[in-house]
Amino acid sequence: MSDTTDLMDQLIGYLREASRILVFTGAGISTGSGIPDFRGPEGVWKRRQPVYYQDFMRSEASRIEHWDYKLEGWSAFRDAIPNEAHAAIVNLEKGGRLLMVVTQNIDGLHAKAGTSADRLVELHGTNGQVECQTCKRRMDPDPHFEFFRINRRAPRCECGGYLKPATISFGQNLSADQLERANRAALEADLVLSLGSSLSVHPAAGIPILAARRGIPYAIVNRGPTDHDGSSVVWLRIEGDVSEILPRAVQAAMTKA
């Protein structure tokens, strides 16, 4: 088995040769920024039952429950700062090598780090905005969280529609436009990197596979097992912390290009 140096050299080589990189990210890229693990044993998803989108739309009690759940984690999301892995991806874009970032994360850290909107697909939405479910207007979350905290009533838009943090809720369909952008990138990429994801949530986890089945290099960096481990389309698997591994590899690839 190759040692760590050999694996890093392979990753650097793939980065150096690529010019249309598809980066797929999950929660593991953001743990270094202090984003809590909502799926972990102590996570909020273990303590609360999810509010389904259909219930949110028809029940004020469900809307209050959803806003209360979101308020619990809001300060962590609002105050989180991008880490070196997010910055490394921005450096790939500045170097003309990034095709698209497709993220499962709702923390907004790729955008905060400087990834351009036209190179970012947030499949599950973002906590960085709230959205009216009627007119689709998006706006700053802070005043609406403050309104909810004080009044314990679900905020509403000026048009009368229900406001909701702009994330995909249980039972809510992913954006067809965002899925199309992600799939199109998978068909154009010449390298796909999966970073910090267990690759267990679908349909998102199918996007790296869609790209890899075209015969392009597919590299996974994650701490812990993934559902793609052992797949014949995976060219490289590195076990470890994305925020340590990716910046080193990107710096080496860009320096020696």
C-alpha contacts under 8 A as a table, 3 or more apart, distances in Angstrom:
res1	aa1	res2	aa2	distance
2	S	5	T	7.84
2	S	6	D	5.62
2	S	7	L	6.40
3	D	6	D	5.41
3	D	7	L	6.43
4	T	7	L	5.11
4	T	8	M	6.17
5	T	8	M	5.13
5	T	9	D	6.12
6	D	9	D	5.04
6	D	10	Q	6.27
7	L	10	Q	5.12
7	L	11	L	6.34
7	L	236	L	7.42
7	L	237	R	7.94
7	L	238	I	6.79
8	M	11	L	5.06
8	M	12	I	6.09
8	M	245	I	7.96
8	M	249	A	6.75
9	D	12	I	5.06
9	D	13	G	6.05
10	Q	13	G	5.03
10	Q	14	Y	6.28
10	Q	236	L	7.68
11	L	14	Y	5.18
11	L	15	L	6.25
11	L	219	A	7.35
11	L	236	L	7.54
11	L	249	A	6.71
12	I	15	L	5.11
12	I	16	R	6.03
12	I	249	A	5.20
12	I	250	V	6.89
12	I	252	A	6.61
12	I	253	A	5.24
13	G	16	R	5.07
13	G	17	E	6.26
13	G	253	A	7.02
14	Y	17	E	5.35
14	Y	18	A	6.17
14	Y	191	L	7.25
14	Y	217	P	7.29
15	L	18	A	5.34
15	L	191	L	7.78
15	L	249	A	7.83
15	L	250	V	7.03
15	L	253	A	6.00
16	R	253	A	4.93
16	R	254	M	6.88
16	R	256	K	7.91
16	R	257	A	5.99
18	A	21	I	6.33
18	A	97	R	6.67
18	A	190	D	6.03
18	A	191	L	6.11
19	S	96	G	6.91
19	S	97	R	4.28
19	S	98	L	6.82
19	S	99	L	7.74
19	S	190	D	6.90
20	R	97	R	5.41
20	R	98	L	5.46
20	R	99	L	4.67
20	R	188	E	7.31
20	R	189	A	4.93
20	R	190	D	5.33
20	R	191	L	6.62
21	I	97	R	6.02
21	I	98	L	4.79
21	I	99	L	5.06
21	I	100	M	6.79
21	I	189	A	5.59
21	I	190	D	6.06
21	I	191	L	4.90
21	I	192	V	5.86
21	I	193	L	7.48
22	L	98	L	6.67
22	L	99	L	5.59
22	L	100	M	5.07
22	L	101	V	6.03
22	L	102	V	7.43
22	L	185	A	6.83
22	L	186	A	6.88
22	L	189	A	5.77
22	L	190	D	7.77
22	L	191	L	6.17
22	L	192	V	4.71
22	L	193	L	6.28
23	V	98	L	7.84
23	V	100	M	6.29
23	V	101	V	4.72
23	V	102	V	6.13
23	V	192	V	5.90
23	V	193	L	4.87
23	V	194	S	6.12
23	V	195	L	7.35
24	F	101	V	5.91
24	F	102	V	4.81
24	F	103	T	5.57
24	F	104	Q	7.92
24	F	192	V	7.41
24	F	193	L	5.98
24	F	194	S	4.69
24	F	195	L	6.11
24	F	208	P	7.03
25	T	28	G	7.81
25	T	29	I	6.64
25	T	101	V	7.49
25	T	102	V	6.45
25	T	103	T	4.67
25	T	104	Q	6.27
25	T	105	N	7.27
25	T	194	S	5.87
25	T	195	L	4.81
25	T	196	G	5.87
25	T	197	S	6.07
26	G	29	I	6.14
26	G	30	S	7.82
26	G	103	T	6.15
26	G	104	Q	5.32
26	G	105	N	5.79
26	G	195	L	6.39
26	G	196	G	4.90
26	G	197	S	4.15
26	G	198	S	7.48
27	A	30	S	5.56
27	A	31	T	6.70
27	A	37	D	7.66
27	A	104	Q	7.47
27	A	105	N	6.08
27	A	196	G	5.87
27	A	197	S	6.14
28	G	31	T	5.54
28	G	195	L	7.18
28	G	196	G	3.75
28	G	197	S	6.03
28	G	222	N	7.03
28	G	223	R	7.44
28	G	241	D	7.76
28	G	242	V	7.13
29	I	32	G	7.03
29	I	85	A	6.72
29	I	86	H	7.63
29	I	195	L	6.46
29	I	196	G	4.93
29	I	197	S	7.96
29	I	242	V	5.92
29	I	243	S	6.47
30	S	33	S	5.20
30	S	34	G	6.98
30	S	35	I	5.99
30	S	82	P	7.55
30	S	83	N	7.37
30	S	109	L	7.77
31	T	34	G	5.29
31	T	35	I	5.30
31	T	36	P	6.94
31	T	37	D	7.65
32	G	35	I	7.46
32	G	83	N	6.40
32	G	243	S	6.91
33	S	80	A	5.79
33	S	81	I	5.71
33	S	82	P	5.98
33	S	83	N	5.75
34	G	76	A	7.31
34	G	80	A	6.40
35	I	76	A	6.33
35	I	77	F	6.58
35	I	80	A	6.79
35	I	107	D	7.72
36	P	43	G	7.43
36	P	76	A	7.55
37	D	40	G	5.37
37	D	43	G	5.75
38	F	42	E	7.65
38	F	43	G	4.08
38	F	44	V	5.30
38	F	45	W	5.74
38	F	46	K	7.85
39	R	42	E	7.82
39	R	43	G	5.24
39	R	44	V	7.21
39	R	45	W	5.79
39	R	46	K	6.87
40	G	43	G	4.81
40	G	45	W	7.99
40	G	46	K	7.40
41	P	46	K	6.45
42	E	46	K	6.54
42	E	47	R	7.58
43	G	46	K	5.51
43	G	47	R	6.93
44	V	47	R	5.10
44	V	48	R	6.08
44	V	69	Y	7.83
45	W	48	R	5.35
45	W	49	Q	6.80
45	W	50	P	7.11
46	K	49	Q	7.70
50	P	66	H	7.98
50	P	170	F	6.90
51	V	55	D	6.68
51	V	56	F	6.70
51	V	62	S	6.44
51	V	65	E	7.26
51	V	66	H	6.03
51	V	169	S	7.47
51	V	170	F	6.72
52	Y	55	D	5.33
52	Y	56	F	6.27
52	Y	169	S	6.31
52	Y	170	F	4.73
52	Y	171	G	5.46
52	Y	172	Q	7.56
53	Y	56	F	4.92
53	Y	57	M	6.30
53	Y	169	S	5.62
53	Y	170	F	5.87
53	Y	171	G	5.45
53	Y	172	Q	5.56
54	Q	57	M	5.27
54	Q	58	R	6.50
54	Q	171	G	6.99
54	Q	172	Q	7.76
55	D	58	R	5.28
55	D	59	S	5.65
55	D	62	S	5.96
55	D	63	R	7.77
56	F	59	S	5.67
56	F	60	E	7.15
56	F	62	S	5.09
56	F	63	R	4.86
56	F	66	H	7.40
57	M	60	E	7.99
57	M	63	R	7.41
57	M	162	Y	7.55
58	R	62	S	8.00
59	S	62	S	5.19
59	S	63	R	6.35
60	E	63	R	4.93
60	E	64	I	6.17
60	E	154	A	7.29
61	A	64	I	5.17
61	A	65	E	6.23
62	S	65	E	4.97
62	S	66	H	6.14
63	R	66	H	5.12
63	R	67	W	6.19
63	R	154	A	5.98
64	I	67	W	5.18
64	I	68	D	6.00
64	I	152	R	7.05
64	I	153	R	6.31
64	I	154	A	5.50
65	E	68	D	5.06
65	E	69	Y	6.20
66	H	69	Y	5.11
66	H	70	K	6.23
67	W	70	K	5.00
67	W	71	L	5.93
67	W	145	F	7.88
67	W	148	F	7.42
67	W	154	A	6.80
67	W	164	K	7.67
68	D	71	L	5.02
68	D	72	E	6.38
69	Y	72	E	5.35
69	Y	73	G	7.24
70	K	73	G	5.66
70	K	74	W	5.97
70	K	165	P	7.79
71	L	74	W	4.93
71	L	75	S	7.66
71	L	145	F	6.66
71	L	149	R	7.84
72	E	75	S	7.64
73	G	76	A	5.62
73	G	77	F	6.58
74	W	77	F	5.26
74	W	78	R	6.00
74	W	127	N	7.93
75	S	78	R	5.01
75	S	79	D	5.98
76	A	79	D	5.45
76	A	80	A	5.94
77	F	80	A	5.34
77	F	107	D	5.80
77	F	127	N	7.25
77	F	128	G	7.97
78	R	128	G	7.37
80	A	109	L	7.64
81	I	109	L	6.98
81	I	112	K	7.70
82	P	85	A	7.88
82	P	86	H	5.85
82	P	87	A	7.18
82	P	109	L	5.33
82	P	110	H	7.20
82	P	112	K	6.71
82	P	113	A	5.62
83	N	86	H	5.54
83	N	87	A	6.47
83	N	243	S	6.98
84	E	87	A	4.88
84	E	88	A	6.03
84	E	243	S	5.75
84	E	244	E	7.75
84	E	247	P	6.25
85	A	88	A	5.02
85	A	89	I	6.49
85	A	242	V	6.52
85	A	243	S	4.56
85	A	244	E	7.42
85	A	246	L	5.97
85	A	247	P	5.73
86	H	89	I	5.31
86	H	90	V	6.53
86	H	109	L	7.24
86	H	110	H	5.95
86	H	113	A	6.09
87	A	90	V	5.02
87	A	91	N	6.29
87	A	113	A	6.03
87	A	114	G	7.83
87	A	247	P	7.81
88	A	91	N	4.94
88	A	92	L	6.43
88	A	246	L	6.84
88	A	247	P	5.15
88	A	250	V	6.31
88	A	251	Q	7.75
89	I	92	L	5.04
89	I	93	E	6.52
89	I	98	L	7.71
89	I	115	T	7.57
90	V	93	E	5.05
90	V	94	K	6.25
90	V	113	A	7.03
90	V	114	G	6.21
90	V	115	T	5.48
91	N	94	K	4.96
91	N	95	G	6.05
91	N	250	V	7.81
92	L	95	G	5.03
92	L	96	G	6.42
92	L	97	R	5.29
92	L	98	L	5.46
92	L	250	V	7.27
93	E	96	G	5.16
93	E	97	R	5.64
93	E	98	L	4.62
93	E	99	L	7.74
93	E	115	T	7.39
94	K	97	R	7.61
95	G	98	L	7.81
95	G	254	M	7.54
98	L	101	V	7.73
98	L	119	R	7.78
99	L	119	R	6.55
99	L	185	A	6.90
99	L	189	A	6.75
100	M	119	R	4.57
100	M	120	L	5.84
100	M	121	V	7.44
100	M	182	A	7.77
100	M	185	A	6.47
101	V	119	R	6.01
101	V	120	L	4.87
101	V	121	V	6.11
102	V	120	L	6.09
102	V	121	V	4.72
102	V	122	E	6.20
102	V	123	L	6.93
102	V	182	A	6.35
103	T	120	L	7.77
103	T	121	V	6.25
103	T	122	E	5.20
103	T	123	L	6.10
103	T	124	H	7.83
104	Q	122	E	6.34
104	Q	123	L	5.58
104	Q	124	H	5.69
104	Q	204	A	7.12
105	N	108	G	7.31
105	N	122	E	6.92
105	N	123	L	7.77
105	N	124	H	6.68
105	N	125	G	7.73
105	N	126	T	7.56
106	I	122	E	7.08
106	I	124	H	6.20
106	I	125	G	5.60
106	I	126	T	4.23
106	I	127	N	5.61
106	I	128	G	7.95
106	I	167	T	6.70
107	D	126	T	6.05
107	D	127	N	5.88
107	D	128	G	7.03
108	G	111	A	5.54
108	G	112	K	6.31
108	G	126	T	5.72
108	G	127	N	6.73
108	G	128	G	5.95
109	L	112	K	4.81
109	L	113	A	5.94
110	H	113	A	5.12
110	H	114	G	6.49
110	H	115	T	5.58
110	H	120	L	7.82
111	A	114	G	5.23
111	A	115	T	5.15
111	A	116	S	6.86
111	A	117	A	7.15
111	A	120	L	7.78
112	K	115	T	7.49
115	T	119	R	6.76
115	T	120	L	6.72
116	S	119	R	5.32
116	S	120	L	6.42
117	A	120	L	5.18
117	A	121	V	7.91
121	V	178	Q	6.02
121	V	181	R	7.18
121	V	182	A	6.59
122	E	125	G	5.14
122	E	126	T	6.84
122	E	178	Q	7.36
123	L	174	L	6.76
123	L	175	S	7.30
123	L	178	Q	6.30
123	L	179	L	6.97
123	L	204	A	7.37
124	H	167	T	5.65
124	H	168	I	5.03
124	H	174	L	6.81
125	G	166	A	5.62
125	G	167	T	4.07
125	G	168	I	5.74
126	T	129	Q	6.40
126	T	165	P	7.47
126	T	166	A	5.41
126	T	167	T	5.11
127	N	130	V	7.19
127	N	141	P	7.98
127	N	165	P	5.80
127	N	166	A	5.94
127	N	167	T	6.19
128	G	140	D	7.28
128	G	141	P	6.77
128	G	165	P	7.85
128	G	166	A	7.51
129	Q	138	R	6.13
129	Q	139	M	5.49
129	Q	140	D	5.33
129	Q	141	P	5.31
129	Q	165	P	6.08
129	Q	166	A	5.61
130	V	138	R	5.52
130	V	139	M	5.48
130	V	140	D	6.46
130	V	141	P	5.40
130	V	163	L	6.36
130	V	164	K	5.40
130	V	165	P	4.05
130	V	166	A	4.79
131	E	136	K	5.74
131	E	137	R	5.65
131	E	138	R	4.43
131	E	139	M	6.60
131	E	163	L	5.49
131	E	164	K	5.45
131	E	165	P	6.02
131	E	166	A	5.16
132	C	135	C	5.72
132	C	136	K	4.72
132	C	137	R	5.41
132	C	138	R	6.56
132	C	156	R	7.65
132	C	157	C	6.09
132	C	161	G	5.86
132	C	162	Y	5.66
132	C	163	L	4.46
132	C	164	K	6.45
133	Q	136	K	5.57
133	Q	161	G	6.01
133	Q	162	Y	5.62
133	Q	163	L	6.17
133	Q	164	K	7.11
134	T	159	C	7.86
134	T	161	G	5.07
134	T	162	Y	7.02
135	C	159	C	7.23
135	C	161	G	7.15
138	R	166	A	7.78
140	D	143	P	7.10
140	D	144	H	7.83
141	P	144	H	5.42
141	P	145	F	6.15
141	P	165	P	7.36
142	D	145	F	5.27
142	D	146	E	6.19
143	P	146	E	5.01
143	P	147	F	6.06
144	H	147	F	4.92
144	H	148	F	6.17
144	H	155	P	6.14
145	F	148	F	5.07
145	F	149	R	6.03
146	E	149	R	5.00
146	E	150	I	6.23
147	F	150	I	5.39
147	F	151	N	5.89
147	F	152	R	7.63
147	F	153	R	7.74
147	F	155	P	6.99
148	F	151	N	5.21
148	F	152	R	4.81
148	F	153	R	5.44
148	F	154	A	6.04
148	F	155	P	6.48
149	R	152	R	5.70
154	A	162	Y	7.72
154	A	163	L	7.53
155	P	162	Y	6.80
155	P	163	L	5.79
156	R	159	C	7.97
156	R	160	G	5.87
156	R	161	G	5.70
156	R	162	Y	4.78
156	R	163	L	5.11
157	C	160	G	5.13
157	C	161	G	5.21
157	C	162	Y	6.19
157	C	163	L	5.95
158	E	161	G	7.40
164	K	167	T	7.88
168	I	172	Q	5.94
168	I	173	N	7.21
168	I	174	L	6.59
169	S	172	Q	5.32
174	L	178	Q	7.68
174	L	179	L	7.28
175	S	178	Q	5.25
175	S	179	L	6.26
176	A	179	L	5.13
176	A	180	E	6.11
177	D	180	E	5.10
177	D	181	R	6.29
178	Q	181	R	5.09
178	Q	182	A	6.25
179	L	182	A	5.07
179	L	183	N	6.08
180	E	183	N	5.12
180	E	184	R	5.98
181	R	184	R	5.17
181	R	185	A	6.26
182	A	185	A	5.20
182	A	186	A	6.33
182	A	207	I	7.07
183	N	186	A	4.98
183	N	187	L	6.48
183	N	207	I	6.40
183	N	210	L	7.60
184	R	187	L	5.22
184	R	188	E	6.51
185	A	188	E	5.07
185	A	189	A	5.95
186	A	189	A	5.55
186	A	192	V	7.97
186	A	207	I	6.45
186	A	208	P	6.89
186	A	210	L	6.11
186	A	211	A	4.39
187	L	210	L	7.34
187	L	211	A	5.80
187	L	214	R	7.70
188	E	211	A	7.92
189	A	192	V	6.82
189	A	211	A	6.83
189	A	216	I	7.87
190	D	216	I	5.66
190	D	217	P	7.26
191	L	216	I	5.75
191	L	217	P	5.21
191	L	218	Y	6.23
192	V	208	P	6.37
192	V	211	A	6.78
192	V	212	A	6.96
192	V	216	I	7.48
192	V	217	P	6.44
192	V	218	Y	4.95
192	V	219	A	6.46
193	L	208	P	7.68
193	L	218	Y	5.99
193	L	219	A	4.99
193	L	220	I	5.86
193	L	221	V	7.67
194	S	197	S	6.70
194	S	208	P	7.11
194	S	218	Y	7.80
194	S	219	A	6.33
194	S	220	I	4.72
194	S	221	V	6.24
194	S	222	N	7.94
195	L	220	I	6.10
195	L	221	V	5.03
195	L	222	N	5.95
195	L	242	V	6.35
196	G	221	V	6.29
196	G	222	N	4.64
196	G	223	R	6.91
196	G	241	D	7.82
196	G	242	V	6.25
197	S	200	S	7.90
197	S	222	N	6.37
197	S	226	T	7.10
198	S	201	V	7.93
198	S	222	N	7.44
198	S	224	G	7.55
198	S	225	P	6.48
198	S	226	T	4.22
198	S	227	D	6.23
199	L	204	A	7.87
199	L	205	A	4.94
199	L	226	T	5.62
199	L	227	D	5.45
199	L	228	H	6.64
200	S	205	A	6.25
200	S	226	T	7.11
200	S	227	D	5.75
201	V	204	A	6.04
201	V	205	A	5.71
202	H	205	A	5.20
202	H	206	G	6.57
203	P	206	G	5.58
203	P	207	I	7.51
204	A	207	I	5.82
205	A	208	P	6.49
205	A	209	I	7.38
206	G	209	I	5.19
206	G	210	L	6.11
207	I	210	L	5.06
207	I	211	A	6.53
208	P	211	A	5.19
208	P	212	A	6.07
208	P	218	Y	7.64
209	I	212	A	4.90
209	I	213	R	5.93
209	I	233	V	7.47
210	L	213	R	5.53
210	L	214	R	7.22
211	A	214	R	5.74
211	A	215	G	7.82
211	A	216	I	7.08
212	A	215	G	5.55
212	A	216	I	5.38
212	A	217	P	6.55
212	A	218	Y	5.70
212	A	233	V	5.86
212	A	234	V	7.39
213	R	216	I	7.31
213	R	233	V	6.38
215	G	233	V	7.47
217	P	234	V	7.31
217	P	235	W	5.74
217	P	236	L	7.95
218	Y	233	V	6.83
218	Y	234	V	5.08
218	Y	235	W	5.22
218	Y	236	L	6.52
219	A	234	V	6.25
219	A	235	W	5.83
219	A	236	L	4.54
219	A	237	R	5.83
219	A	238	I	7.80
220	I	234	V	7.54
220	I	236	L	6.26
220	I	237	R	4.87
220	I	238	I	6.17
221	V	237	R	6.12
221	V	238	I	4.82
221	V	239	E	5.93
221	V	240	G	6.62
221	V	241	D	7.58
221	V	242	V	6.19
222	N	225	P	7.38
222	N	226	T	7.66
222	N	238	I	6.67
222	N	239	E	5.36
222	N	240	G	5.55
222	N	241	D	6.42
222	N	242	V	6.40
223	R	239	E	5.31
223	R	240	G	4.57
223	R	241	D	5.77
223	R	242	V	7.76
224	G	239	E	6.83
224	G	240	G	7.74
225	P	229	D	6.90
226	T	229	D	5.50
228	H	231	S	5.48
228	H	234	V	7.45
229	D	234	V	7.48
229	D	237	R	7.56
230	G	234	V	7.25
231	S	234	V	5.62
232	S	235	W	7.73
234	V	237	R	7.21
240	G	244	E	7.98
240	G	245	I	7.24
241	D	244	E	5.48
241	D	245	I	6.23
242	V	245	I	5.10
242	V	246	L	5.55
243	S	246	L	6.06
243	S	247	P	6.66
244	E	247	P	6.25
244	E	248	R	6.85
245	I	248	R	5.58
245	I	249	A	6.32
246	L	249	A	5.11
246	L	250	V	6.02
247	P	250	V	5.20
247	P	251	Q	6.00
248	R	251	Q	5.26
248	R	252	A	6.21
249	A	252	A	5.21
249	A	253	A	6.09
250	V	253	A	5.08
250	V	254	M	5.98
251	Q	254	M	5.29
251	Q	255	T	5.91
252	A	255	T	5.19
252	A	256	K	6.13
253	A	256	K	5.51
253	A	257	A	5.86
254	M	257	A	5.19
